[in-house]
């Protein structure tokens, strides 16, 4: 990190082909949120389901909050056949994408209202596959950059973020445009989305598997455990125990040893709190837009295409800021922007379906999404040990997703039962939710500056 870094020097990083693959995988990571998030919410709304039911449907996203539980397997388990063909990271990515593709096809063939429980089960399958895919994708991004290339971390975060928003918003806008065509219904749209998913799967075939000494580190750790477990003879049981210890225990032990118990717990708490307010807004946004009077095409143009384009632009601006002034300061800026963004939507709730005000809110929201995602992705990546990159990133990211998924699933209950349908007050409440995390960030800022300095010591 250097304040003297010129803009041209920074953007020269993006000539690296590895960052293009990170962008493509980012698209694959964002697209499932279309399948079981925004488009599913619109379909449920058109079928006449209540806001509370639509909100509760988001519980399936809880898979993103607990994926750290099986993340050690992504670091250590080799998939038959696929591993020899694609390597550790890409094999898991393609494997998970296959389930997302199959799930999308199944959704397309169902009558939603008559098979609501089955639809929820399929959405859960897609969520689990997508959450597992994200573990491998995030590990791929971290492993792709060598230890002495930490100066490219914010550029990689920018490509991952812009890719995610391309998959979620730009690709996610298409079904909303299609929904306004009288001859098309939601099942037909889901067949189209399955075709898009099939195309995204090709990305795993063209990327290069990252080089890593991960297996050597794991082998040495296993050797140490085996020496402790059996001084004379190794048995299948001791080998199994050693494997499980390295797979399950060591990733968490390494994280707390590296940061210290108090700091580690403080970091986990901040990550959990940071994006709760934004998540509450996001879960109910499509329902709000449709109730306030915006058409599917308006939603596609502004919330999907508009937000995506602005987010991608601001992503690179935000990544440059983070590169020059630090990730921690970037988190402060994005937190303040999140609160402002939510207040803009509160204004829309008072005024009604004003497209100019909608555009204004989208500009602020695009800025918010960009800076917060880039800063958080780079921040979490900074905390990961390369020997356990899949496990560490999944553990940290899942805490952020916990607020975004399980807690935000009750956003419909909050607006219906607590606020009696008062959208304006709801968005004010979501704006206030960011304050505790900013206070917490301020209190631990000195330790974070130290971590950031150590992270960039190889530059």
Helices and strands as residue ranges (DSSP letters): H 7-11, G 12-15, H 17-33, I 34-38, H 39-46, H 51-57, G 58-62, H 63-66, H 68-76, H 82-86, H 88-108, G 113-115, H 116-144, G 147-152, H 153-165, I 166-170, H 171-179, H 186-200, H 203-206, H 214-229, H 236-244, I 245-249, H 250-259, H 261-274, H 276-292, H 296-298, I 299-306, H 307-325, H 327-351, H 355-382, G 386-388, H 389-402, I 403-407, G 408-410, H 411-413, I 414-418, H 423-432, H 435-443, H 445-455
